[in-house]
Each structure stands twice: as structure tokens, then as C-alpha cells.
Amino acid sequence: MTQSVNPLSEQHSWMENTRVPVTPQTNPQLWYQWYGILQEDAPEILDTFLENTAAKMEVTVDYLMDEFL
């Protein structure tokens, strides 16, 4: 008898990983990738991205920019 794999359990663990906010501290590679894309392709929403990141990190935008940019 073969044991079947439950795809929902694998999907659930992937879903759990998406609940961690992406910040320069939690996932720097992905965050800086997003920052670079927004800087080039959508500079009009870059301020909002920085404000949202600062809120997730519970720091000021000035601190975020001084420490990570």
C-alpha cells in the first residue's frame, strides 16, 4: 500500500510563510528586489511602499531610509 501525499498540507506550509511581512530585516533579497522594480517602473508608488514597510517594521520612514537605503 502506498502512502498518498496531501497537497493541502504542503500548500498550508507555503501559506504560513506568506504571513511573515517582507521587510529588509525579514527577507532582504526579496524586499530590495521589489524596491528596485518600483524605483524604476513605478516611482509614483515608491513612497507608499516605504511607508507600508516602515509600518510593518514599526519604525519611522526616516529610520527605514537611514538604516536600509
C-alpha positions in Angstrom: 0.0 0.0 0.0 1.4 3.4 -0.9 1.1 6.5 1.2 -0.6 9.4 -0.5 0.8 12.9 -0.2 -1.6 15.5 0.9 -1.1 18.6 -1.3 -3.1 20.7 1.1 -0.5 20.2 3.8 2.2 21.4 1.5 0.2 24.4 0.4 -0.6 25.2 4.0 3.0 25.4 4.9 3.6 27.7 1.9 0.6 29.8 3.1 2.1 30.1 6.6 5.3 31.5 5.1 3.3 34.3 3.3 2.1 35.7 6.7 5.6 36.9 7.6 5.9 40.5 6.4 8.6 41.1 3.8 10.9 43.8 5.1 14.7 44.5 4.7 15.1 42.6 8.0 12.9 39.5 7.3 13.7 39.0 3.6 16.2 41.5 2.4 16.8 39.8 -1.0 13.1 40.0 -2.0 12.5 43.4 -0.4 15.4 45.1 -2.2 14.2 43.4 -5.4 10.8 44.9 -5.0 12.3 48.3 -4.2 14.4 48.2 -7.3 11.5 47.3 -9.5 9.3 50.1 -8.0 12.1 52.6 -8.2 12.4 52.0 -12.0 8.9 51.1 -13.1 6.5 52.7 -10.6 8.2 55.6 -8.8 4.8 57.1 -8.1 4.0 54.4 -5.5 7.5 54.1 -4.0 6.6 56.4 -1.1 3.6 54.2 -0.2 5.8 51.1 -0.4 8.3 52.7 2.0 5.5 53.9 4.4 3.9 50.4 4.4 7.3 48.8 5.1 8.0 51.2 7.9 4.6 50.4 9.4 5.2 46.7 9.3 8.6 47.2 11.0 7.0 49.6 13.5 9.7 52.3 12.7 9.6 55.7 11.1 10.1 56.1 7.4 13.2 58.3 8.2 14.7 55.4 10.2 14.0 52.9 7.5 15.6 55.2 4.9 18.6 55.9 7.1 19.3 52.3 8.0 18.3 50.4 4.9 18.7 52.7 1.9 
